C-alpha cells in the first residue's frame, strides 16, 4: 500500500511539472511579440510634418547701419552787431521761417535815414536838372536851403557842446556817437539842399545831368545796402527741426558769420556700407525698412556715394528716416527690397546648423537627412534651398533625429511658428 501511494505522488508531481513547463512555453511565445512591438514603438520618434511649398518672397538686402543727424544747420548774422533778443530755447521745435533772434539795429537805423535822405536829394537834383525848374520849385529850393542851414547850425553847435561833455567824461561814447551822426546828417542835408538850389537857378547841361544821375544811382545803391543790413538783422529758420544749441546770450557782441543758433533738421539719416556687388542694386528713393529699439521704421535711400571707404572698401549709402525720436548713434538693421524671387520658407525649429545646415524629411515612416543652403531669414522662418516642393518636412524633434530613424507621424499641417 505504501508503495502504491509513493507511485501516485511521483506521478502527480510529474504531471504538475509537465503542466508548468507547457505554461512557461506558452507564456514565452506570447511575450516575445509584445516585447518586440514595445521595442519597435520605443524606437519610433513622434513627429509633426509639413508639406514643402514654394512662395514668392521679396528679395531683400540686409545691412547694419548707424543713425546720424540728417543735418545740423548753423545760423548766423551777415553783419556784426549786438545780439538783441532770442525768441527760442534749446529743445524747441521750430517751423520753416520761424523768427529765431534779432540784432540791435539802432545805430544802423541812423545810417539808413542818412542814406535815404541822400538818395531822395540826389533824385530831386537829377529831376530838376533834366526838366528844368519852375519859379515855384526855385523858391522851394531856396527855402529848403535856409531850413537845412538852420538845422545844420543847431546840430553843429549841439555836437560841439556834447564833444566837450564827452571829453570831460560826463556823457557816454554812445551818446557822443549819436550826436556826431546827427550832425553829419544835418551837414549832408545842407549840402544837398544847396546843390539842388544851384541846379534849379542855374540849370544844367547834358553832361551835368549825367553826373546827377550817377550820383542818384550811387545814393540808391548805398540806401539799398544799408536797408539789407537791417533786413538781415532778423534771423529766420530755413528748415523744420529742433533747436539743439544756442551758444550766446542776449546783449552779446557777435562777429559777422558767427553761428548763433544750431538747428537739427527733422528726421535722421542711417548710414550703411554696402559691397560693390550690391551697390548697383540699390536706387535713390528706394524704400527701406529699418529695425531698431524694438520698432520698425520706414525710410528711403537718400543718396549713394560711388567712392568706397578706404578703410572698409564698402560704398556709403545714406537712408532718410522721418522718425523724430531716433537716437543718434543707435545701431539698426536696414532691409532694402530689390525685387522678388521664388523661395522655400521653413520654421526655424526644423533646421539644424552645425558644420553644415540640414533638415529631415519624412519618407515611409523614416527620417531622411537633407543638406540645405540657408539664403536668409524672414520673421520666424528660414529661407533655404535644397528641398523640392511637395516633400514632407519634419518640424519636431529634429535634434534627436538621425538619418533612417523610424518616426511616428503625429500631425501634418502648414503653420508651425
LOMI-752723 format. One line per 8 residues: their letters; for each residue x, y, z of N, C-alpha, C. Coordinates in steps of 0.2 Angstrom, whole numbers. Last residue first. Layout:
<recs>
a = X:Y:Z:X:Y:Z:X:Y:Z; ...
</recs>
This chain:
<recs>
xxxxxxxx = 24:391:-182:28:396:-179:32:395:-173; 18:382:-192:22:380:-186:27:385:-184; 6:378:-203:9:383:-199:12:381:-193; 3:365:-209:7:370:-213:10:376:-209; 3:348:-205:0:354:-206:4:359:-210; 1:333:-196:3:336:-203:-1:342:-204; 6:323:-182:2:329:-185:5:331:-192; 13:311:-180:8:313:-175:3:318:-179
xxxxxxxx = 21:297:-186:18:303:-188:12:305:-183; 36:291:-180:29:290:-179:25:297:-181; 51:285:-187:47:290:-184:39:289:-185; 67:278:-187:60:277:-188:56:282:-184; 81:285:-196:77:284:-190:70:283:-191; 88:289:-207:85:282:-207:81:280:-200; 98:300:-198:96:298:-205:94:290:-204; 91:306:-183:96:303:-187:94:300:-193
xxxxxxxx = 85:317:-170:84:313:-176:91:311:-179; 85:326:-161:86:320:-158:85:315:-164; 82:338:-167:89:337:-164:90:330:-161; 69:337:-172:74:336:-177:81:335:-173; 56:338:-165:61:333:-163:67:332:-168; 48:343:-180:48:342:-172:53:337:-171; 46:344:-193:47:350:-190:47:349:-182; 50:337:-208:49:336:-201:51:342:-197
xxxxxxxx = 42:339:-224:47:341:-219:45:340:-212; 39:331:-238:36:331:-231:42:333:-226; 38:339:-254:41:335:-249:39:336:-242; 32:349:-261:29:343:-260:32:338:-255; 47:355:-269:40:356:-267:36:350:-267; 63:351:-262:58:351:-268:51:352:-265; 77:359:-255:71:354:-254:67:355:-261; 87:368:-257:89:361:-256:83:356:-255
xxxxxxxx = 87:383:-249:87:380:-255:90:373:-253; 77:394:-238:83:389:-239:82:387:-247; 74:405:-225:73:404:-232:79:400:-234; 66:402:-210:72:402:-213:71:401:-221; 55:412:-199:56:407:-204:63:408:-207; 50:422:-192:52:416:-188:54:410:-193; 56:434:-202:52:433:-197:54:427:-193; 67:427:-212:61:431:-213:56:430:-207
xxxxxxxx = 84:425:-218:79:424:-213:73:429:-214; 93:416:-231:91:422:-227:86:420:-221; 97:404:-236:98:410:-240:96:417:-236; 106:389:-233:102:395:-230:103:401:-234; 104:374:-240:108:380:-240:104:386:-238; 104:357:-234:101:363:-237:106:369:-236; 104:340:-234:108:346:-233:105:351:-237; 93:329:-226:94:333:-232:99:339:-230
xxxxxxxx = 89:313:-220:93:319:-219:94:322:-226; 74:306:-216:79:306:-221:82:313:-221; 65:295:-206:68:302:-207:74:301:-211; 51:284:-210:58:286:-208:60:293:-209; 39:282:-216:40:280:-209:47:281:-206; 41:286:-229:39:279:-227:40:277:-220; 49:300:-225:48:295:-231:47:288:-228; 51:317:-221:48:311:-219:47:306:-225
xxxxxxxx = 67:325:-219:60:324:-222:58:317:-221; 77:336:-210:74:329:-211:68:329:-214; 91:347:-214:84:346:-211:83:338:-212; 106:357:-211:102:351:-214:95:351:-210; 121:365:-214:114:366:-212:110:360:-215; 137:360:-206:133:362:-212:126:362:-210; 142:360:-194:146:362:-199:143:363:-205; 126:366:-190:132:364:-187:138:365:-192
xxxxxxxx = 109:368:-188:115:372:-191:121:369:-187; 94:362:-193:100:361:-188:106:364:-192; 77:366:-194:84:366:-196:89:365:-191; 65:368:-188:65:362:-192:72:361:-195; 64:380:-181:65:373:-177:66:367:-181; 60:389:-191:67:389:-188:69:382:-184; 51:383:-204:51:385:-197:58:385:-195; 55:388:-221:53:383:-216:54:386:-209
xxxxxxxx = 52:393:-238:52:395:-231:51:389:-226; 58:395:-253:55:390:-249:57:392:-242; 55:406:-267:58:404:-261:55:399:-257; 57:417:-281:54:411:-278:58:408:-272; 57:434:-278:60:428:-281:56:422:-277; 58:452:-282:55:446:-279:58:440:-282; 68:467:-276:64:463:-281:61:457:-278; 75:473:-266:77:474:-273:74:470:-278
xxxxxxxx = 72:481:-251:69:476:-256:72:478:-263; 83:482:-237:81:485:-244:79:480:-249; 83:484:-221:81:479:-226:79:483:-232; 94:487:-208:91:490:-214:89:485:-219; 95:489:-190:96:484:-196:91:487:-202; 105:500:-180:99:497:-183:101:493:-189; 112:508:-166:113:503:-171:106:500:-174; 112:526:-163:109:520:-162:111:515:-168
xxxxxxxx = 117:539:-165:122:533:-164:119:526:-163; 103:547:-159:109:547:-163:115:542:-161; 88:539:-159:94:541:-155:100:541:-160; 72:546:-165:78:541:-166:84:544:-162; 61:553:-165:63:551:-159:69:546:-159; 56:555:-178:59:561:-175:63:559:-169; 56:547:-194:56:547:-187:59:552:-183; 60:548:-207:56:553:-205:55:553:-197
xxxxxxxx = 76:545:-213:71:542:-209:67:548:-207; 86:541:-227:82:546:-223:77:543:-219; 102:533:-229:94:532:-229:91:537:-224; 116:532:-239:113:536:-234:105:535:-234; 130:522:-242:123:523:-244:119:527:-238; 146:519:-247:142:523:-242:135:524:-245; 154:504:-250:151:510:-253:146:513:-248; 170:498:-243:162:497:-244:160:504:-246
xxxxxxxx = 182:498:-238:181:496:-246:174:495:-247; 187:502:-226:182:496:-226:181:493:-233; 195:512:-229:197:508:-224:193:501:-224; 190:520:-239:197:517:-240:199:512:-235; 174:518:-246:178:520:-240:185:517:-240; 172:521:-263:172:517:-257:176:520:-252; 161:531:-272:168:531:-270:169:527:-263; 148:534:-274:151:529:-278:159:528:-277
xxxxxxxx = 136:535:-262:142:538:-264:146:533:-268; 119:540:-263:124:535:-264:130:538:-265; 104:546:-253:110:546:-258:115:541:-258; 92:540:-248:93:547:-249:99:549:-254; 81:528:-248:88:529:-249:88:537:-251; 69:530:-234:70:530:-241:78:531:-242; 60:521:-221:64:526:-224:65:525:-231; 50:516:-207:51:517:-215:55:522:-216
xxxxxxxx = 54:505:-193:53:512:-196:54:512:-204; 49:496:-180:51:496:-187:49:503:-190; 56:492:-164:51:495:-168:54:495:-175; 67:489:-154:60:485:-154:55:489:-158; 78:496:-159:75:498:-152:67:495:-152; 75:494:-176:79:496:-171:75:498:-165; 75:492:-193:73:489:-187:78:491:-182; 68:499:-208:74:500:-203:71:497:-196
xxxxxxxx = 66:497:-225:63:496:-218:69:495:-213; 65:508:-238:70:504:-234:66:503:-227; 63:512:-256:60:511:-249:65:506:-245; 73:523:-265:70:516:-264:68:515:-257; 79:535:-268:71:535:-266:69:528:-265; 91:527:-278:89:533:-274:82:533:-274; 94:509:-277:92:515:-281:90:521:-276; 104:495:-278:101:500:-274:100:506:-278
xxxxxxxx = 112:487:-286:105:485:-285:101:490:-281; 125:492:-285:121:494:-291:114:491:-291; 129:487:-273:129:494:-274:124:496:-280; 132:474:-272:125:476:-270:124:483:-272; 145:473:-276:140:469:-279:133:471:-278; 152:481:-267:151:483:-274:146:479:-278; 142:482:-251:148:479:-256:147:481:-263; 139:496:-241:137:490:-245:143:488:-249
xxxxxxxx = 136:504:-225:141:502:-230:140:496:-234; 124:516:-220:127:509:-221:132:509:-226; 117:528:-210:122:527:-214:124:519:-214; 102:536:-209:105:530:-207:111:529:-212; 96:552:-203:99:548:-208:102:541:-205; 81:559:-197:88:557:-196:90:553:-202; 70:573:-193:71:567:-196:79:565:-195; 73:590:-195:68:585:-193:70:579:-197
xxxxxxxx = 89:597:-191:83:596:-196:79:590:-194; 94:606:-178:94:599:-181:88:598:-185; 102:621:-177:95:618:-178:97:611:-181; 110:633:-168:111:627:-171:104:623:-171; 113:651:-168:108:646:-166:110:639:-171; 125:658:-172:121:660:-166:116:655:-163; 141:658:-179:134:654:-178:131:656:-171; 147:672:-187:147:668:-181:141:664:-180
xxxxxxxx = 145:681:-197:146:674:-199:147:670:-193; 152:695:-188:148:693:-194:150:685:-195; 152:693:-170:155:695:-176:151:692:-182; 142:701:-157:143:695:-162:147:697:-168; 140:705:-140:143:707:-147:145:701:-151; 125:701:-131:132:699:-133:134:702:-140; 112:702:-128:117:708:-127:124:707:-128; 109:685:-124:107:692:-127:112:697:-124
xxxxxxxx = 121:673:-127:116:676:-123:114:683:-126; 126:659:-137:127:665:-135:121:668:-131; 123:646:-142:130:647:-139:131:654:-135; 111:635:-142:112:642:-143:118:644:-139; 106:620:-150:112:623:-146:111:631:-147; 95:614:-155:100:610:-151:105:613:-148; 79:615:-161:85:619:-158:89:615:-154; 73:605:-174:74:606:-166:80:610:-165
xxxxxxxx = 64:609:-189:68:605:-185:68:607:-177; 64:615:-205:59:612:-199:64:608:-195; 73:629:-211:71:622:-211:67:621:-205; 77:642:-209:76:640:-216:74:632:-216; 73:654:-197:74:647:-198:73:645:-205; 80:670:-196:74:666:-198:77:659:-199; 85:685:-188:87:678:-190:81:673:-190; 87:701:-193:82:696:-191:84:689:-193
xxxxxxxx = 96:708:-200:96:709:-193:91:704:-189; 93:709:-213:97:704:-211:98:703:-203; 87:722:-214:83:716:-215:87:710:-213; 98:730:-211:93:730:-206:89:724:-207; 106:727:-223:109:726:-216:103:726:-211; 97:732:-233:99:725:-232:102:723:-225; 99:746:-230:92:743:-229:93:735:-229; 111:748:-235:110:748:-228:103:745:-226
xxxxxxxx = 109:745:-249:114:741:-245:113:741:-237; 100:755:-252:98:748:-253:103:743:-249; 109:766:-250:102:765:-247:100:758:-246; 118:764:-260:120:764:-253:114:763:-249; 110:764:-272:114:758:-270:116:758:-263; 106:778:-271:101:772:-271:105:766:-269; 119:784:-273:115:785:-267:110:780:-266; 122:780:-286:126:778:-280:122:779:-274
xxxxxxxx = 111:786:-293:112:779:-293:116:776:-287; 114:799:-291:107:796:-288:108:789:-288; 126:801:-297:125:802:-290:119:799:-287; 121:798:-310:126:793:-307:126:794:-300; 113:810:-312:110:803:-312:115:798:-309; 123:820:-311:117:820:-306:114:813:-306; 130:817:-323:133:817:-317:128:816:-311; 120:820:-333:123:813:-332:126:812:-325
xxxxxxxx = 119:833:-331:113:829:-329:116:822:-328; 131:838:-335:130:838:-328:124:834:-326; 130:835:-349:135:832:-345:134:832:-338; 119:844:-352:118:837:-353:124:833:-349; 118:857:-340:119:855:-347:119:847:-346; 106:865:-330:111:860:-330:112:858:-337; 101:880:-319:100:875:-325:106:870:-325; 102:889:-309:107:890:-315:106:885:-321
xxxxxxxx = 92:886:-300:93:893:-303:97:893:-309; 93:872:-298:86:875:-300:87:882:-303; 106:870:-294:104:867:-301:97:870:-303; 106:877:-282:110:879:-288:108:876:-295; 97:869:-275:95:876:-277:99:879:-282; 104:857:-275:98:857:-278:96:864:-280; 115:861:-267:116:859:-274:110:859:-278; 109:864:-255:112:869:-258:113:867:-266
xxxxxxxx = 104:852:-251:99:857:-252:102:863:-256; 116:845:-249:112:843:-254:107:848:-256; 121:852:-238:125:852:-244:120:850:-250; 111:849:-228:113:856:-231:116:856:-237; 112:836:-227:106:839:-229:107:846:-232; 125:835:-222:124:832:-229:117:835:-231; 123:841:-209:128:844:-214:127:841:-221; 114:832:-204:112:839:-205:117:842:-210
xxxxxxxx = 122:820:-203:116:820:-207:114:827:-209; 132:825:-194:134:823:-201:128:823:-205; 124:827:-182:127:832:-185:130:831:-193; 121:813:-180:115:818:-182:118:825:-185; 133:808:-177:130:806:-183:124:811:-185; 136:815:-165:140:816:-170:137:814:-177; 126:810:-157:125:817:-158:130:818:-164; 130:796:-156:124:798:-159:123:805:-161
xxxxxxxx = 143:797:-150:142:795:-157:136:797:-160; 139:802:-137:143:806:-141:142:804:-149; 132:790:-133:128:797:-133:132:801:-138; 143:781:-133:137:780:-137:133:786:-138; 151:786:-123:153:786:-130:147:785:-135; 142:797:-111:145:790:-114:147:791:-121; 147:812:-102:142:808:-106:146:802:-109; 157:817:-95:151:817:-92:146:813:-96
xxxxxxxx = 171:817:-98:168:811:-95:161:811:-93; 175:828:-105:176:828:-98:173:822:-94; 173:824:-118:180:824:-116:181:825:-108; 159:825:-117:162:819:-118:169:819:-116; 157:839:-117:155:835:-111:158:828:-111; 163:843:-129:166:845:-123:164:841:-117; 153:837:-137:160:835:-138:164:837:-131; 142:843:-134:142:836:-132:150:834:-132
xxxxxxxx = 145:855:-141:144:855:-134:145:848:-131; 147:851:-154:152:854:-150:151:854:-143; 133:847:-156:139:842:-157:145:845:-153; 126:859:-156:125:854:-151:131:849:-150; 132:865:-167:133:868:-160:131:863:-155; 127:857:-177:134:858:-176:136:861:-169; 113:858:-176:117:851:-175:124:852:-173; 112:872:-179:110:869:-172:113:863:-171
xxxxxxxx = 117:872:-192:120:876:-187:118:873:-180; 108:863:-198:115:861:-198:118:865:-193; 96:870:-197:96:863:-194:104:861:-193; 99:881:-205:97:882:-198:98:875:-194; 101:875:-217:106:879:-214:105:880:-207; 88:870:-220:94:865:-219:100:868:-216; 81:882:-222:79:877:-217:85:872:-215; 88:887:-233:88:891:-227:86:886:-221
xxxxxxxx = 86:877:-242:92:879:-241:93:882:-234; 72:877:-244:75:871:-241:82:872:-239; 70:890:-250:68:889:-243:71:883:-240; 76:887:-262:79:892:-258:77:891:-251; 66:877:-267:73:875:-266:77:880:-261; 55:885:-268:55:880:-263:62:877:-262; 59:893:-278:58:896:-272:58:891:-266; 60:884:-288:66:888:-287:65:891:-280
xxxxxxxx = 47:880:-289:52:875:-287:58:878:-285; 41:892:-294:39:889:-288:44:884:-285; 47:893:-306:49:898:-301:47:896:-294; 53:876:-311:49:882:-312:50:887:-306; 68:869:-318:64:871:-313:59:877:-314; 72:855:-329:72:862:-328:67:864:-322; 73:842:-332:67:845:-335:67:853:-333; 86:838:-326:83:835:-333:78:839:-336
xxxxxxxx = 88:845:-314:92:846:-320:90:843:-326; 77:840:-307:77:847:-309:82:848:-315; 81:826:-306:75:828:-310:74:835:-311; 93:827:-299:93:824:-306:87:826:-310; 88:832:-287:93:836:-291:93:834:-298; 80:821:-283:77:828:-284:82:832:-288; 90:812:-281:85:811:-286:81:817:-288; 97:817:-271:101:816:-277:95:815:-283
xxxxxxxx = 88:817:-261:90:823:-263:94:822:-270; 85:803:-259:80:807:-261:82:814:-264; 98:799:-255:95:796:-261:90:801:-264; 100:806:-243:104:807:-248:102:805:-255; 89:800:-236:89:807:-237:94:809:-243; 94:787:-235:88:788:-238:87:796:-240; 106:788:-228:106:786:-234:100:787:-238; 101:793:-215:105:797:-219:106:795:-226
xxxxxxxx = 93:781:-212:90:788:-213:94:793:-217; 103:772:-211:98:771:-216:94:778:-217; 110:777:-200:114:776:-206:109:776:-212; 101:775:-190:103:782:-192:106:782:-199; 100:761:-190:94:765:-192:96:772:-194; 112:757:-185:111:756:-192:105:760:-195; 109:759:-172:115:763:-175:114:762:-182; 99:750:-169:98:757:-168:103:761:-172
xxxxxxxx = 98:736:-171:99:740:-177:98:747:-176; 103:721:-163:101:728:-162:103:732:-168; 95:707:-171:101:710:-169:99:718:-168; 85:692:-165:86:699:-169:93:702:-166; 80:675:-169:83:681:-165:84:687:-169; 70:668:-175:74:665:-170:77:670:-166; 55:666:-183:59:671:-181:63:668:-175; 52:652:-195:51:655:-188:57:660:-186
xxxxxxxx = 54:647:-208:53:654:-207:51:657:-200; 49:631:-203:52:635:-208:50:642:-207; 47:629:-185:45:628:-192:49:632:-196; 54:620:-171:53:626:-175:51:624:-182; 55:615:-154:53:613:-161:51:619:-165; 67:617:-142:61:620:-145:61:617:-152; 80:614:-137:74:609:-137:68:611:-140; 84:630:-131:86:624:-134:81:618:-132
xxxxxxxx = 72:643:-137:76:640:-132:78:633:-134; 69:659:-145:68:651:-144:73:649:-139; 72:672:-147:65:670:-146:64:663:-145; 83:684:-141:82:677:-144:75:675:-142; 89:700:-145:84:696:-142:84:689:-145; 102:706:-149:97:710:-145:92:705:-142; 118:706:-151:113:701:-151:107:704:-146; 126:718:-160:124:716:-153:118:712:-154
xxxxxxxx = 137:715:-174:132:719:-170:131:716:-163; 141:711:-191:142:711:-184:137:716:-181; 131:702:-203:134:708:-201:136:708:-194; 124:691:-205:129:693:-210:133:698:-208; 121:679:-192:120:686:-195:126:687:-200; 118:661:-193:122:667:-191:120:673:-195; 115:644:-190:113:650:-192:117:656:-189; 118:628:-194:121:633:-190:119:640:-193
xxxxxxxx = 110:613:-195:111:619:-198:113:625:-193; 113:597:-197:114:602:-191:115:609:-195; 104:584:-203:108:590:-205:107:594:-198; 101:571:-198:101:572:-205:105:578:-207; 112:562:-187:108:568:-188:107:569:-195; 112:544:-189:116:550:-188:111:556:-189; 113:527:-184:109:533:-185:113:539:-184; 120:515:-194:121:519:-188:117:525:-189
xxxxxxxx = 117:497:-199:118:505:-200:118:508:-193; 118:482:-208:118:486:-201:120:493:-202; 108:476:-221:114:479:-218:113:482:-211; 100:465:-232:100:467:-225:107:470:-223; 90:465:-246:97:465:-244:97:468:-237; 78:453:-252:80:459:-248:87:459:-246; 65:450:-262:72:448:-262:75:454:-258; 49:443:-256:54:449:-258:61:447:-257
xxxxxxxx = 43:428:-263:46:432:-257:49:438:-260; 32:416:-267:35:422:-270:37:427:-264; 35:399:-262:31:405:-262:35:411:-265; 33:381:-262:37:387:-265:32:393:-264; 32:370:-248:29:374:-254:34:380:-256; 32:354:-240:36:360:-243:33:363:-249; 21:350:-227:22:350:-234:26:356:-237; 26:345:-211:23:350:-216:25:349:-223
xxxxxxxx = 24:335:-196:27:337:-203:23:342:-206; 29:329:-180:25:333:-185:28:335:-191; 33:313:-173:35:320:-177:29:323:-179; 40:302:-161:34:305:-164:36:312:-167; 51:289:-166:51:296:-163:45:299:-166; 53:272:-162:50:277:-167:49:284:-163; 57:264:-152:62:266:-157:59:272:-162; 46:260:-145:50:265:-142:56:267:-147
xxxxxxxx = 40:252:-155:37:258:-153:41:263:-150; 49:241:-154:48:245:-160:45:252:-159; 48:237:-141:54:240:-143:54:244:-150; 34:233:-142:36:239:-137:43:242:-139; 36:222:-151:32:228:-153:33:234:-148; 44:214:-143:46:216:-150:42:223:-152; 36:211:-133:42:215:-132:44:218:-138; 25:204:-140:24:211:-136:30:215:-135
xxxxxxxx = 32:193:-145:29:198:-150:28:205:-146; 36:187:-132:41:189:-137:38:194:-142; 24:182:-125:28:188:-123:33:191:-128; 20:170:-131:16:176:-131:19:183:-129; 31:162:-128:28:163:-135:24:169:-136; 31:162:-114:36:165:-118:35:166:-125; 19:155:-112:20:162:-110:25:166:-113; 21:143:-117:16:147:-120:17:154:-118
xxxxxxxx = 31:138:-108:32:139:-116:27:143:-119; 24:138:-96:30:143:-97:32:144:-105; 15:128:-98:13:135:-97:18:140:-98; 23:117:-100:19:119:-105:17:127:-104; 28:117:-87:33:118:-92:29:120:-98; 17:115:-79:21:121:-78:25:122:-84; 14:102:-84:9:107:-85:13:114:-84; 25:95:-79:23:95:-86:19:101:-88
xxxxxxxx = 23:96:-65:29:99:-69:28:100:-76; 11:89:-63:12:96:-62:18:99:-65; 15:76:-67:10:79:-71:11:87:-70; 25:73:-57:27:74:-64:22:77:-68; 17:73:-46:22:78:-47:24:79:-54; 9:62:-49:6:68:-48:11:74:-49; 19:52:-48:15:53:-55:12:60:-54; 23:52:-35:28:54:-41:24:55:-47
xxxxxxxx = 11:49:-29:14:55:-28:18:57:-33; 9:35:-34:4:41:-36:7:48:-35; 20:29:-28:19:30:-36:15:35:-38; 17:30:-15:23:33:-17:22:34:-25; 6:22:-14:5:29:-13:11:33:-15; 11:9:-17:6:12:-22:6:19:-21; 19:7:-6:22:8:-12:18:11:-17; 9:6:4:14:12:4:17:13:-2
x = 4:-6:0:0:0:0:4:6:0
</recs>
